[in-house]
Amino acid sequence: MRETRQRHTIPALRRQEMLRVVRSSPMHVADLARSFGVSEMTVRRDLDALARDGHIERVRGGAVQTSREQSFDEIVVVRLDAKDRIGKAAAALVEDGQTVILDIGTTTLQAARHLHGRRITVVTTSMAVYDELSTDAEIELILPGGVLRRNYRSLVGVLAESTLSQLRADLLFLGTSGVDAALGTWDSTMVEVPIKRAMIDAAADVVLLADAEKFEMTGLVHVCDSRDLDRIVTDRPLGEAAAKAADEAGVSVIVA
């Protein structure tokens, strides 16, 4: 408890945690003040700072997450070392000659960076992954087509879904916005969910790549349940409830 209180006395850390809370649901100033153990005036200053930076929209009495999506290039990658370890551990699961589907996201991009020089086939809807691997002559790279979502550099829509439904892959490296205690995975962008589900259907082995912070976050739309996962690669041991859910579903957990 003392550590939590100390973290809340540091404005930058408190605002980061406050942003994570507001992303989950609209919050009233009084509720935030109670949650963080600070005054309502302090909360208002924090919310004003987050609003000036474009992270949230202020509403009467509180705040909601801004409807403006960040572009992929605007995303500040936090816990990069953890994501890199996860990506490296995920890449180690791939054998030469296999076909791998790479979902969009910062952690899956780290996995791509550890696949260079491998004689494999990569299927991806991520233009960031495409940029990373396009010059590697050893890798056969397949883009499923679709509509380019420029702000997030991804391919979406019925054409992408149709192509994915005609493919079969050995592995899928699946990204997520959040994971609940029952190992349900969630995404914050509705248009990406049908793509993720098509990827899951196409893969023999579904590997969720999620750093520890994702197990404290959620999203707007449910993507899949624990029964759809085969493995999880993360950077810390799962909490008690998630570990129990993994055991019951037969999901193996790799801690990078």
C-alpha positions in Angstrom: 0.0 0.0 0.0 2.9 2.4 0.9 4.4 1.8 -2.6 1.1 2.6 -4.3 0.7 5.8 -2.3 4.3 6.9 -3.2 3.6 6.3 -6.9 0.5 8.4 -6.6 2.5 11.3 -5.2 4.6 11.5 -8.4 2.4 13.5 -10.9 3.7 11.8 -14.1 3.1 8.3 -12.7 -0.2 9.2 -11.2 -1.4 10.7 -14.5 -0.3 7.6 -16.4 -2.3 5.4 -14.0 -5.2 7.8 -14.1 -5.2 7.6 -18.0 -5.4 3.8 -17.7 -8.4 4.0 -15.4 -10.2 6.5 -17.7 -9.6 4.3 -20.7 -11.6 1.5 -19.0 -14.7 3.7 -18.4 -15.8 7.3 -17.8 -14.9 8.5 -14.3 -16.1 11.3 -12.0 -13.6 13.5 -10.4 -14.7 12.5 -6.9 -14.3 8.8 -7.8 -10.8 9.4 -9.1 -9.9 11.5 -6.0 -10.9 8.6 -3.7 -9.1 6.0 -5.9 -5.9 7.9 -5.9 -6.0 9.4 -2.5 -5.6 13.0 -3.7 -7.8 16.0 -3.6 -10.4 16.8 -6.3 -8.3 19.9 -7.2 -5.3 17.7 -7.9 -7.4 15.3 -10.1 -8.7 18.3 -12.1 -5.2 19.5 -12.7 -4.2 16.0 -13.8 -7.2 15.7 -16.1 -6.5 19.1 -17.6 -2.9 18.1 -18.4 -4.0 14.8 -20.0 -6.6 16.7 -22.0 -4.0 19.3 -23.2 -1.9 16.3 -24.5 -4.9 15.0 -26.4 -5.2 11.8 -24.3 -8.8 12.4 -23.0 -11.7 14.7 -23.4 -13.0 16.6 -20.3 -16.7 16.3 -19.6 -18.7 17.9 -16.9 -17.5 16.4 -13.6 -15.0 14.0 -15.1 -13.3 12.6 -18.2 -13.7 10.1 -21.0 -11.1 8.7 -23.4 -10.8 10.8 -26.5 -12.4 9.3 -29.6 -9.5 10.4 -31.7 -7.3 7.3 -32.4 -3.5 7.7 -32.2 -1.6 6.8 -35.3 0.8 3.9 -35.0 3.7 6.4 -35.1 2.3 8.4 -32.3 2.1 5.5 -29.9 4.7 5.7 -27.1 6.0 2.2 -26.6 6.2 1.6 -22.8 7.9 -1.4 -21.3 9.9 -1.9 -24.5 12.4 -4.2 -22.8 9.6 -6.5 -21.7 8.0 -6.4 -25.2 11.4 -7.2 -26.8 11.9 -10.2 -24.4 8.4 -11.5 -25.3 9.1 -11.0 -29.0 12.4 -12.9 -28.8 10.8 -15.8 -26.8 7.9 -15.9 -29.3 10.3 -16.0 -32.3 12.1 -18.9 -30.7 8.9 -21.0 -31.1 9.1 -20.7 -34.9 10.7 -23.5 -36.9 12.1 -23.1 -40.4 9.6 -23.9 -43.1 6.6 -22.8 -41.0 4.0 -20.2 -41.8 3.4 -17.6 -39.2 0.6 -15.0 -38.9 1.6 -11.8 -37.2 -1.2 -9.6 -35.8 -0.8 -5.8 -35.5 0.7 -4.3 -32.4 3.9 -3.2 -30.7 4.7 -6.5 -29.2 4.1 -8.5 -32.4 6.4 -6.0 -34.1 9.2 -7.0 -31.7 8.6 -10.6 -32.6 9.0 -9.7 -36.3 12.4 -8.1 -35.5 13.6 -11.5 -34.1 12.5 -13.4 -37.3 15.1 -12.0 -39.6 17.1 -14.6 -41.6 14.6 -17.4 -41.0 13.3 -19.4 -43.9 9.6 -19.0 -43.1 6.4 -17.5 -44.5 4.9 -14.6 -42.7 1.3 -13.5 -43.2 0.5 -10.1 -41.7 -2.0 -7.2 -41.9 0.5 -4.9 -40.2 2.3 -2.5 -42.5 4.9 -2.0 -39.7 5.7 -5.7 -39.8 5.8 -5.4 -43.6 8.3 -2.6 -43.4 10.4 -4.5 -41.0 10.6 -7.7 -43.0 10.2 -6.6 -46.7 13.9 -6.5 -47.3 14.6 -9.9 -45.9 15.0 -12.3 -48.9 14.7 -15.4 -46.7 11.2 -14.6 -45.6 8.2 -15.1 -47.9 5.9 -12.2 -47.0 2.1 -12.4 -47.7 -0.2 -9.4 -47.3 -3.9 -10.4 -47.4 -5.1 -7.2 -49.0 -8.0 -5.2 -47.8 -8.6 -1.5 -46.9 -5.6 0.4 -45.5 -6.3 1.8 -42.1 -3.7 4.6 -42.5 -3.7 5.9 -38.9 -2.8 2.5 -37.5 -1.0 1.1 -40.6 -3.1 -2.0 -40.8 -5.2 -3.8 -43.4 -8.9 -4.4 -42.5 -12.2 -5.2 -44.2 -13.9 -8.1 -45.9 -11.1 -8.6 -48.5 -8.6 -9.2 -45.7 -11.0 -11.5 -43.8 -11.8 -13.5 -47.0 -8.1 -14.0 -47.8 -7.3 -15.1 -44.2 -10.2 -17.6 -44.4 -8.4 -19.3 -47.3 -5.0 -19.6 -45.5 -3.7 -22.1 -43.0 -0.8 -21.3 -40.7 1.3 -23.1 -38.2 1.4 -20.2 -35.7 -0.4 -17.0 -34.9 1.2 -14.3 -32.8 -1.9 -12.5 -31.5 -1.8 -9.0 -30.0 -4.4 -7.6 -27.5 -5.5 -4.4 -25.8 -6.3 -6.3 -22.6 -6.8 -9.7 -21.0 -9.3 -10.4 -18.3 -9.0 -12.7 -15.3 -10.6 -15.6 -17.2 -8.1 -15.1 -20.1 -10.6 -13.5 -22.4 -8.8 -11.2 -24.8 -10.2 -7.8 -25.8 -9.5 -5.2 -28.4 -10.2 -1.4 -28.2 -10.9 -1.1 -32.0 -14.0 -2.8 -33.4 -12.8 -2.9 -37.0 -9.8 -5.0 -36.0 -11.8 -7.8 -34.2 -13.0 -9.7 -37.3 -9.4 -9.8 -38.6 -8.2 -11.2 -35.3 -10.9 -13.8 -35.3 -10.1 -14.8 -38.9 -6.4 -15.2 -37.9 -7.4 -17.4 -35.0 -9.4 -19.6 -37.2 -6.5 -19.9 -39.7 -3.9 -20.9 -37.2 -3.1 -24.4 -35.7 -1.3 -22.8 -32.7 -2.6 -19.5 -31.3 0.1 -17.7 -29.2 -1.0 -14.6 -27.3 1.7 -12.1 -26.8 0.9 -9.8 -23.9 3.1 -8.0 -21.4 2.1 -8.0 -17.7 0.4 -4.6 -18.1 -2.2 -6.0 -20.5 -3.5 -8.2 -17.7 -4.6 -5.0 -15.9 -6.3 -3.5 -19.0 -9.4 -4.1 -21.0 -10.9 -3.2 -24.4 -14.2 -2.4 -26.1 -14.8 -5.7 -27.9 -14.3 -9.3 -26.9 -12.0 -11.2 -29.3 -11.7 -14.7 -28.0 -11.8 -16.9 -24.9 -9.1 -19.0 -23.2 -10.2 -22.1 -25.1 -9.1 -20.3 -28.3 -5.5 -19.9 -27.0 -2.8 -22.5 -27.0 0.1 -20.5 -25.5 0.7 -17.2 -23.8 4.1 -15.4 -23.9 4.4 -12.7 -21.2 7.1 -11.2 -19.0 5.8 -12.0 -15.5 4.0 -15.0 -14.0 0.2 -14.7 -14.3 -2.0 -13.7 -11.4 -3.8 -16.4 -9.4 -7.1 -16.2 -11.3 -5.4 -16.1 -14.8 -3.1 -18.9 -13.9 -6.0 -21.1 -12.8 -7.9 -20.2 -16.1 -4.8 -21.2 -18.1 -4.4 -24.5 -16.3 -8.1 -25.3 -16.8 -8.0 -24.5 -20.5 -4.7 -26.3 -21.1 -3.0 -23.0 -22.1 0.8 -23.2 -21.6 2.5 -20.0 -20.3 6.0 -18.9 -21.2 7.5 -16.2 -19.1 10.2 -14.3 -21.0 
